[in-house]
Amino acid sequence: IKEHWYILSYAAKWYGSRTTVCRGLDDVKGQKRGLPNTDRALLKEIHALMGEADIIVAHNGVDFDVKVANTRLIVHGFQPPSPYKTVDTKRAIKQVTRFSSNKLDWLCKQLGLGQKLGHEGFPLWLGCAAGDKAAWRKMKRYNRHDIKLLGDLYTLISPWIRQPNAALYQDGIVCVNPACGSSNIHTYPRLY
């Protein structure tokens, strides 16, 4: 191992919001190119987002995103974020369907939601690591678009998949589906 991996960038959005946060090492003040373990400032932001979230939705999030974040949080000496639930759209869709592929790009194409943006692969990551401004613009555009696709996929499949009970995170009586969360619920008197 020549160099341990680290986080170059992240993107996130609160469900129902139109704003996507996308930050990279190029946004960190004083960031110097080529220094290992320089993602601490990004991890501080990710830790805060994870700590504020009740439910984290990610595609392949259980096996990749959450583990990657946890690894770097441990490396930098953070305590675990406040407890949260995870909805992994890849795992969830596999439990109720049999698509030809469960990759985000394939599912979104198949369901008419769009497709991932093309890029040159690992050279894009290397360009970002080298501080190439054009590579960073492309990476951030790619990340933001992935978040849009994920949100659209989650909204579409949410009635089909198992997920945490939204009523636990809101006041009053609401639909248990976090993607719905409607308070327009009809209750009926119990018959004894």
VMD Tcl script that draws the C-alpha trace (Angstrom):
set ca {
  {0.00 0.00 0.00}
  {1.61 3.23 -1.18}
  {-0.95 5.51 0.40}
  {-4.11 4.95 2.41}
  {-7.34 6.10 0.78}
  {-9.21 9.15 2.01}
  {-12.42 10.98 1.15}
  {-12.17 13.45 -1.72}
  {-15.76 14.71 -1.61}
  {-19.29 14.07 -0.45}
  {-22.79 15.11 -1.48}
  {-25.97 15.10 0.59}
  {-29.42 16.57 0.71}
  {-32.25 16.60 3.22}
  {-35.32 14.77 1.98}
  {-37.80 17.23 0.48}
  {-35.16 19.94 0.06}
  {-34.13 21.25 -3.34}
  {-30.62 22.08 -2.16}
  {-27.82 19.55 -2.48}
  {-24.66 20.12 -0.47}
  {-21.56 19.00 -2.35}
  {-18.15 19.61 -0.84}
  {-14.68 18.46 -1.72}
  {-11.15 18.80 -0.49}
  {-10.83 21.74 -2.88}
  {-13.32 23.61 -0.64}
  {-11.28 23.12 2.52}
  {-9.30 26.22 3.42}
  {-5.59 25.53 3.60}
  {-5.92 22.17 1.82}
  {-2.62 21.21 0.26}
  {-2.39 18.85 -2.67}
  {-0.96 15.40 -2.08}
  {-1.11 15.34 1.71}
  {-2.55 12.08 3.06}
  {-5.24 12.07 5.74}
  {-6.30 15.63 4.93}
  {-10.01 14.84 4.86}
  {-10.60 15.69 8.54}
  {-12.51 18.91 7.76}
  {-14.85 17.04 5.40}
  {-15.32 14.32 8.01}
  {-16.32 16.94 10.57}
  {-19.11 18.04 8.21}
  {-20.15 14.45 7.42}
  {-20.18 13.61 11.14}
  {-22.49 16.58 11.81}
  {-24.86 15.55 8.99}
  {-24.94 11.92 10.15}
  {-25.52 13.06 13.72}
  {-28.47 15.24 12.73}
  {-30.10 12.64 10.48}
  {-32.79 10.28 11.74}
  {-32.64 8.19 8.58}
  {-29.82 8.05 6.02}
  {-30.80 6.96 2.51}
  {-28.02 5.72 0.23}
  {-27.61 3.28 -2.64}
  {-25.23 0.55 -1.46}
  {-24.89 2.69 1.65}
  {-24.69 -0.14 4.17}
  {-21.83 -1.89 2.40}
  {-19.98 1.19 1.14}
  {-20.91 4.78 2.12}
  {-21.53 4.24 5.83}
  {-18.50 1.97 6.24}
  {-16.25 4.42 4.38}
  {-17.43 7.31 6.54}
  {-17.09 5.25 9.72}
  {-13.55 4.20 8.79}
  {-12.39 7.77 8.31}
  {-14.25 8.97 11.42}
  {-12.40 6.36 13.49}
  {-9.06 7.29 11.87}
  {-9.59 10.93 12.85}
  {-10.67 10.11 16.41}
  {-14.34 11.06 16.18}
  {-16.92 9.50 18.45}
  {-19.84 7.74 16.70}
  {-22.57 10.11 15.46}
  {-25.96 10.08 17.15}
  {-27.90 6.90 16.30}
  {-29.66 6.85 12.95}
  {-31.43 4.33 10.75}
  {-30.27 3.48 7.24}
  {-32.36 2.82 4.16}
  {-30.12 1.18 1.58}
  {-32.07 1.43 -1.69}
  {-29.93 -1.27 -3.30}
  {-30.58 -3.80 -0.53}
  {-34.21 -2.78 -0.16}
  {-35.08 -3.11 -3.85}
  {-33.37 -6.52 -4.01}
  {-35.67 -7.76 -1.24}
  {-38.85 -7.07 -3.23}
  {-37.85 -7.20 -6.92}
  {-35.66 -9.01 -9.42}
  {-34.28 -6.38 -11.79}
  {-31.57 -7.42 -14.27}
  {-29.16 -5.23 -12.31}
  {-29.44 -3.36 -9.02}
  {-26.92 -0.64 -9.87}
  {-28.23 2.89 -9.45}
  {-27.66 3.72 -13.12}
  {-29.48 0.63 -14.37}
  {-32.44 1.02 -12.01}
  {-32.87 4.70 -12.88}
  {-32.71 4.00 -16.62}
  {-35.13 1.07 -16.28}
  {-37.59 3.18 -14.27}
  {-37.37 6.26 -16.51}
  {-35.66 8.42 -13.90}
  {-32.60 9.29 -15.98}
  {-29.08 7.97 -15.87}
  {-25.76 8.65 -14.20}
  {-23.44 11.17 -15.81}
  {-20.56 9.71 -17.76}
  {-16.96 10.27 -16.75}
  {-13.53 8.87 -17.52}
  {-13.37 6.66 -14.42}
  {-10.45 6.61 -12.00}
  {-8.55 9.36 -13.89}
  {-11.28 11.77 -12.70}
  {-10.48 10.90 -9.07}
  {-6.76 11.29 -9.77}
  {-7.43 14.69 -11.35}
  {-9.29 15.81 -8.24}
  {-6.52 14.50 -5.99}
  {-4.04 16.50 -8.10}
  {-6.11 19.68 -7.68}
  {-7.36 19.93 -11.30}
  {-10.20 22.51 -11.24}
  {-11.95 21.03 -14.29}
  {-11.88 17.58 -12.67}
  {-13.40 19.03 -9.48}
  {-16.21 20.72 -11.44}
  {-16.97 17.43 -13.18}
  {-16.81 15.43 -9.92}
  {-19.19 17.77 -8.13}
  {-21.63 17.80 -11.03}
  {-21.50 13.99 -11.03}
  {-22.07 13.84 -7.23}
  {-25.01 16.25 -7.30}
  {-26.63 14.31 -10.13}
  {-26.22 11.03 -8.22}
  {-28.04 12.59 -5.25}
  {-30.90 13.65 -7.54}
  {-31.16 10.13 -8.99}
  {-31.05 8.58 -5.52}
  {-33.83 10.88 -4.28}
  {-36.00 10.11 -7.30}
  {-35.41 6.37 -6.93}
  {-36.16 6.45 -3.21}
  {-39.40 8.37 -3.75}
  {-40.52 5.91 -6.41}
  {-39.72 2.71 -4.51}
  {-40.56 3.89 -0.98}
  {-44.08 2.37 -0.98}
  {-42.55 -0.99 -1.92}
  {-39.73 -1.29 0.59}
  {-39.40 -1.79 4.33}
  {-38.15 1.26 6.15}
  {-38.13 2.93 9.54}
  {-41.41 4.19 10.95}
  {-41.64 7.94 10.23}
  {-44.10 8.39 13.09}
  {-41.21 7.83 15.50}
  {-39.50 10.97 14.22}
  {-42.45 13.37 13.97}
  {-45.05 14.80 16.27}
  {-48.64 13.72 15.87}
  {-50.05 10.92 13.79}
  {-48.35 10.54 10.41}
  {-47.99 7.91 7.73}
  {-45.30 5.42 8.73}
  {-43.56 5.75 5.34}
  {-40.84 8.46 5.65}
  {-41.27 9.40 1.99}
  {-44.94 10.11 2.64}
  {-45.05 11.35 6.23}
  {-48.55 12.69 5.60}
  {-50.57 13.80 8.58}
  {-53.74 13.29 6.55}
  {-54.45 10.05 8.38}
  {-57.89 8.71 9.14}
  {-58.20 6.97 12.47}
  {-61.10 4.81 13.41}
  {-62.42 4.17 16.90}
  {-61.50 0.83 18.36}
  {-64.31 -1.62 18.62}
  {-64.23 -3.65 21.80}
}
mol new
graphics top color blue
foreach p $ca { graphics top sphere $p radius 0.5 }
foreach p [lrange $ca 0 end-1] q [lrange $ca 1 end] { graphics top cylinder $p $q radius 0.2 }
display resetview
